[in-house]
Amino acid sequence: QVQLVESGGGLVQAGGSLRLSCAASVSIVSMSDMGWYHQAPGKQRELVATITRTGRTNYADSVKGRFTISKNYAKNTVDLQMNSLIPEDTAVYYCYGKNGRSGSDYWGQGTQVTVTS
């Protein structure tokens, strides 16, 4: 069983920055894909950014140029640097990981990000 724990959410003004971190209970090297999704009230969960085992990244159009996903092997985390935040970024942000061996999907409990105008 893989556990993912998010941290770094909070309240920020538009134009500000936050850095989310996802700590995994297993080595992130063993995960084939990891990423971040968000879910705003009344909406479906949507992809924000993903990163493959080889480091290839993918971003939602709405965050391209503002968000950066990265892996920190020393800390065993997957991080999301969010810059130039806008109120539309307000949502619960979930960390996602796919186990490279079993193919099972795992989700964190979520962290709230609120951007005020």
C-alpha positions in Angstrom: 0.0 0.0 0.0 1.3 3.4 -1.0 0.6 6.5 1.0 0.8 10.0 -0.4 0.7 13.0 1.9 0.4 16.5 0.6 1.5 19.7 2.3 2.0 23.3 1.4 -1.5 24.5 0.7 -2.9 27.7 2.1 -4.4 31.1 1.5 -2.6 33.5 -0.9 -3.4 36.7 -2.8 -3.7 36.7 -6.5 -0.2 37.0 -8.1 1.4 35.1 -5.2 3.1 31.8 -5.1 2.8 28.5 -3.2 4.8 25.3 -3.3 3.0 22.0 -2.8 4.9 18.9 -1.8 3.8 15.3 -1.9 5.6 12.8 0.3 5.4 9.1 -0.7 5.7 6.1 1.6 7.6 4.2 -1.0 10.5 5.4 -3.2 9.2 7.7 -5.9 11.6 5.8 -8.2 9.1 2.9 -8.1 6.3 5.0 -9.3 5.8 5.1 -13.0 3.7 8.3 -13.0 3.1 11.0 -10.5 1.2 14.2 -10.6 -1.2 16.8 -9.2 -4.9 17.1 -9.8 -7.3 19.7 -8.4 -11.0 19.8 -7.7 -12.9 23.0 -7.3 -16.3 23.0 -5.5 -19.0 21.6 -7.7 -16.5 20.5 -10.4 -14.8 17.3 -11.4 -11.2 16.5 -10.5 -8.9 17.7 -13.2 -5.3 17.2 -14.2 -2.9 20.0 -13.3 0.5 18.4 -14.0 2.1 15.0 -14.3 5.6 13.7 -14.4 6.8 10.3 -15.7 9.5 8.1 -14.3 11.8 9.5 -16.9 10.9 13.1 -16.0 8.7 14.0 -18.9 6.1 16.5 -17.8 2.6 17.4 -18.9 0.6 20.4 -17.9 -3.0 21.6 -18.2 -3.2 24.5 -20.6 -4.5 26.7 -17.8 -1.3 26.4 -15.8 1.4 26.3 -18.5 4.0 28.9 -17.8 2.9 29.4 -14.2 3.3 25.9 -12.6 6.3 23.6 -12.5 6.2 20.0 -11.4 9.4 18.3 -10.2 10.8 15.4 -8.3 13.1 15.7 -5.3 14.8 12.3 -4.9 16.6 13.4 -1.8 13.4 14.1 0.0 11.4 11.5 -1.9 8.7 14.1 -2.9 7.0 15.4 -5.9 6.6 19.1 -5.8 4.4 21.6 -7.5 5.7 25.2 -7.7 2.7 27.5 -8.4 3.4 31.1 -9.4 1.2 33.9 -10.6 -1.7 32.4 -8.8 -5.2 33.5 -9.9 -8.6 33.0 -8.1 -9.5 30.3 -10.6 -6.7 28.1 -9.1 -8.7 27.8 -5.9 -9.3 24.1 -5.3 -8.3 21.1 -3.3 -5.1 19.8 -4.8 -4.5 16.0 -4.8 -1.3 14.1 -5.3 -1.5 11.1 -7.6 0.8 8.2 -8.1 0.8 5.0 -10.1 2.8 2.1 -8.9 5.1 1.0 -11.6 5.0 -2.7 -10.8 1.3 -3.2 -9.9 -0.2 -0.5 -12.0 -2.4 0.5 -9.0 -3.4 4.2 -8.6 -3.0 6.0 -5.3 -4.2 9.4 -4.1 -3.4 11.7 -1.3 -6.0 13.2 1.0 -5.7 16.6 -0.6 -4.6 20.1 0.4 -6.7 23.3 0.1 -5.4 26.1 -2.0 -7.3 29.4 -1.8 -6.4 32.4 -4.0 -8.1 35.7 -3.1 -8.5 38.6 -5.5 
